[in-house]
Amino acid sequence: MSINLREHIEKIVLLTDDEFALVLSHFTSKKYKKHQFLIQEGEPVLYSYFVVSGLLKLVHTDASGKEHIVSFAMEDWWESDFQAFHNQSKATMSLECLEDTEVFCLTLEDYKSLCSQLQKMEYFFLEKANRGHIGSQQRILSLITSNAKERYEQLLERYPSLFQRVPKSMIASYLGVSRETLSRLTN
């Protein structure tokens, strides 16, 4: 399992064996079953998660009880309610397993310690944050400038495996359309 984390980090920064041992000492590994929650709205957010295997959905439930899928996270991705994690506030979103999932967990204290002890990791996390910010901006632009069919095609092009792993109702929620609209788009 740790090889997945090392390979992921080394896409950005190379680590010696000793450096990776230091990195690994800041993480804990956990396994979750399908439908288990890693984060629940209103609860403290203890970790940022690196997904080794499995699939997660990050969800916000609005005042009327409607669920909005903010993101999916699969292998080799990081996920959390990052605002709550970094501000040490209550979660405004829930993170749920869509499949049995294995993750590495990183507390805010360990994150800060790791960044202060190893400049390479500070650079790694900065790069991941920048890429995440760019991805979020692209998603926002897609939502405001693309029609439903274009958003569907963009998602299918970027993440084709997602369509075999989640029901169409979740794809529809992520795209901001009804299940019926998604059915019309795919016919």
N, C-alpha and C positions, 0 to 999 in steps of 0.2 A: 504494500500500500504506500509506503514512504517513497518508493521509486517514482510514483505518479506525481507526488508533490515536488520532488527534486527536478524531474524532467520539466514540469510546468515552470518552476522558478528559473531554470537554466535556459528557457527560451528568451529570457531577458538578461540575466546575470549568471555568470559561471561561479560555482562554489567549490571550494576544496572540501574534502571529506570532513575535516574538523569544523569548517563553517556550516556545512549541512547538519552536522550533529548538533551544533548550537541552535540552528533554526528549528530542527525537529524537537528539541527540548522545550520549545515554547508552545507546541501544539499538543492537543489531545485528540485521539481518534474515537469516533463514535459510530454506531450502526443504528439505523432507524428502520422501522417497518413502514410499508405503504400505509398512508393515511395518518401517520404520526405527525405531530407538529414540532418543529424545531423552535419556532417563535409563534406566540399568540398575541393578537392585538391586546393592548392594555397591560401587558406584562413587561418586565425588564428584558432587555436584549443583552445577553451575556456574551455572545460570540459572533464573530464573522466566520463563515463556513467556506471551506474549499471542498468541492464535490469530487470525490474519488470515483464513485460509481452511483448510478441512480438518477433520479429526476425529481426536481422540486418545483413548486409554484409559489410565487410571492403574490399575495392577494391583499387588496384593500376592500373592506366592506363599507359601503356608504350608509348614510343615516336611514335610508329606506330598507336596508338589508341586502341590497344588490351587491354581488361579488364582482370585483374588477381585477382581472389578472394583470399585474404590473410587469411580471417577467417570469420566464422559465429559467431554470438553472440545471444544466446537465454536466456530465463529466468534464473536468478541467475548467470549471467556472467557479467564481466566488459569488456568494450571496449572503445577504443579511438585510435587515431594516437598517441601512447605514446611518441614517439620521439619528435614530434612537441609539444605535451602537456607539457612535462617536460622541453624542451628547449625553450618553448614559441616562436617557429618558425612556418613557414607556413606549412600547411598539405601537405604531399606527397601522401596521400590516402584519399579516400572518405568513409563516413559511411552512408549507406542508409537503410531505413526501407523496409523490405520485407513483413511486416505485420503491421497493426496498432500497435504501440509500446508505452509503458509507461516506463519511466526511471527516476532514480534519477541522478542529475547532480552535480558534484563536481569540483569547480574551483581549480587551482593550489594553489592559496592563501588560500582557505579553507582547502585544503589537508594538506598544511604545518602547518596551525594553529591547525588543529585537531591533527596532529602528535605531535606537541609541547605541547598541552594541556593535551593529554591523551596517556600515553605510551602504553596502550593496543591497541590503534588504530595504532600506529607506528608499533607494532608487527604484527597486522592484515595485514597491507599493505605490510610489508616485506614478510610475508607468501604468500600473493596473488602474489606478484612480483616473488618470487622464483618458485611458481607453474607455473606461466605463462612462465617463462624462461625455465623450464623443458619441458613444453608442446611445446614450440617453437623448442627446440632442438630435441624433438621426431619427430616433423613434418619435420624438415630438414633431419634428418636421414632417415625417411621414404621416402622422395623424392629422396634421393641419393642411397638408398640401396634396395628399394622395387620396384617391377614392378607395372604397373597400376592395375592389378587385385588384388594384395596384398594390395595396398593402398585403393582400393575400399572396400575390405573386412574389413580392419581395421576401416575405417570410418563407415561402416554399423554396425559393432560390437559396436563401441563406442557411436555412435549417431544415432540409428535407426529412431528416430522420425524426424530427419532432412530430410529423404527421402520422407516423406509425406508432408513436408512444403515447399520444394524448387523444381524448375524444374530441370530435368536432366542436362540441359545445364549449370546450376550453379554448380552442383556437378562435372561435367566434368572440369569446369574452376578451381575449388578448387583443384581437383586432378592433374591438369596439363595435361589433355588429351583432345582430341577432343570429340565432342558429338557422333560422329560415333564410335570412339573407346569405349566409355562408353557403347553404345548400344550393341556392340559385347561382352563386358564383362558381361553384365547382361542377355544375352540370353543363 
